[in-house]
């Protein structure tokens, strides 16, 4: 009986027409229903009382927007749980991000939401208004139930092993001092900040391959079968795109190759509120990083296409002049410095001289290992490096991170110095108050680590430049990084709704 209740969305629409032709009133509820609890059951029972038949649709796994590790239960298991309830007549899984297509298919007489959606302004997704319009377009109406409320996210966070004991304890203490609504509002208040992002434009190319084994004859070479290729707007392009949903206007200064065939692709990938300031190398090409990736997102091999020294004196001088004329008008200058030749010592000096609030990261990669450290900057208001980058800058493999962070921080005279540690979390040194903030990793699953440092830099620097509490800035950077490791390379930027929803999920 339970299995027969689960139908496709198109079948659900056909059932709705049949019931309505019989004069029956169709009621529709939609949600994630990751963990059925008494609040859900009372909501569904009350909805059933409003009509003759109750349809329930649920969000498919890929569109569940509650952060890493969610949903805990697959769509099929969630559908089976709902179908087991006597008050539910039919269940379907929705394959689109919102319930609007469901509403147009079912055309319910009554669409029912819980009381937490009653205040439209507090709806993080912004979908309730469009859902109401869709319902009313077919002659239906939107209703709310006012039953006892429980938080699925809170129960899952407390009772399931989604997070480690260390992370659970951190979140318990953190939410005693911070509320999700206040954090979100604080971040939204930074929309008016004027932001400049300066750094290399990188076209990340993923060649997806299927390893077949060694080629044989005593040669230690892996043979792979080619699958497909995907291009991403990486480097400073990704940093600017991450912030585009959170501030009104961003300026991006970067270098491209002359007559670059990638320029149309790069422009098409930039958010509409990003103003690009392109300086064109005289002979060097735009940097392309081609990675060969297997089906488990393991990087097998990487190729660099680009000149190690792309700058000429002419282009370097043009960038320095631009910074002298414009840098001071920005509230925040973010420099993701990948060490591939765009940012010369003269440009570093111009940034240190003219930027009012300077946030930097110096990435160590295969193209610069051993030659690129954060101490190339004489000053920074905020600097962020990972643990290997810190140890390289300090020439110390075994010293404590706190002492090394303090040592390097003194050299660049930064107010805040962050060290990211992957699965071990991150720390932030507040030199003004001589205090060290720590946070465990907030991610539960890693798809691809490429770009996580960029998202941490973007959001932590935005928060700090806007005057937010350092612990809150560390939290926001870590939340962004936790979302980023769920994204393949830079396929999509961090968007407000997923970020706000994950903050809310963590602090339930």
Helices and strands as residue ranges (DSSP letters): H 2-5, H 9-21, E 26-31, H 38-49, E 53-59, G 61-63, H 75-83, E 90-94, H 100-106, E 110-114, G 115-117, G 120-122, H 128-137, E 141-145, H 152-159, H 165-177, H 180-188, E 195-198, E 201-216, E 219-235, H 236-244, E 250-256, H 263-269, E 274-280, E 287-293, E 299-305, H 313-326, G 327-329, E 332-337, H 345-354, E 358-362, G 374-376, E 382-386, H 387-394, H 401-412, E 416-420, G 422-424, E 426-430, E 435-439, H 452-465, H 470-484, H 496-506
